[in-house]
Amino acid sequence: MKVKDNFILKKIAGSYMVVPVRTRAVDFSGIIKLSESGAFLWGILEKGADREELIAKMLEEYDVDEARAAADIDRFITKLREADLLE
């Protein structure tokens, strides 16, 4: 999985926002607000990663059990897919 090109993550006034740029700015109307952990996962997905890699990275970075990390990541991936943000 990888985030589609022409979307960037910005920290604006303490909040993480995904902003469309270039041609995506025409196709995608809106901005997506992410939590700190969502921004963390977004950064990994910019380079490309599978679900297992995301879980492993989440467990390294946050004090969370594997079941919770997996459930949160599954919800996050679903939302990104629904917004057509993943390749």
N, C-alpha and C positions, 0 to 999 in steps of 0.2 A: 504494500500500500504506500501511496505517496500523495501528498497534497498537490493539487493541480498547479501549474504555473500561473503566474500573474496574480497571486494572492500573497500579501505580506502581513506579518504580525507586527503591530506597533503597540507600545505602551504609552497611553495617553491619559494624563492626569491620574495615574495610579491604576488604570484599568487596561487590560489587554484586549486589543481589537484586531480582527482580521479585516483587512481592507483590500478590495479589488483594485488592480492597477492595469494600465494599458487597455487591451481589448476586453478584459474581464469587467472593467468599470462600466462598459456599455451593456454587457450581457447580464451582469449581476447587480441588482439594485439593493443596496443595503450594506450594513456592517454587522459583523458577528462579534459579540462580546464573549470573551473566554475567562474562566477562572485561572488562578495561578497554575493549577495542575493541568488544565486544558492547554494553557500556553506552553507548558513543559512538553506535553505530548505533541502539540503542533510542531515544535522545534524538531522533534525526533522524526515526525512524519514528513517534514520538508526534505529530509535526506532519504527517506524510504525505510520502512520497517514493517514487519509482520506483527500480528497480535501478540505472539509469545515474546518478541523483543520489547514491545511496549509494556507488557506486564513486568518483565525483568527490570526494565529501567525504572518503572514506577516503584517497585519494591526496593530498589537501591536508593531512590531519592526520598521517599516518604515512609513514615511509620504506619503502614497499613498491611493488613493480611492479604494473602493471595486471592482469596475469594472476593473480597471487596474490590481489590484492584481490577480483577477481571471483569466484574460486573460494571464498574465505572467506565472502564475502557470500552466495553461492548456498547454502552449507552452513547459514549462520545463518538465512536466510529459510526454508529447508526445515524446520529445527528449530522455528521459530516457527509455521509452518503446521501441522506435525504436532501441536503443543501447542494448536492452535486459538487463537492469540493475535493473528492478523492479520485485518483486515477485507478 
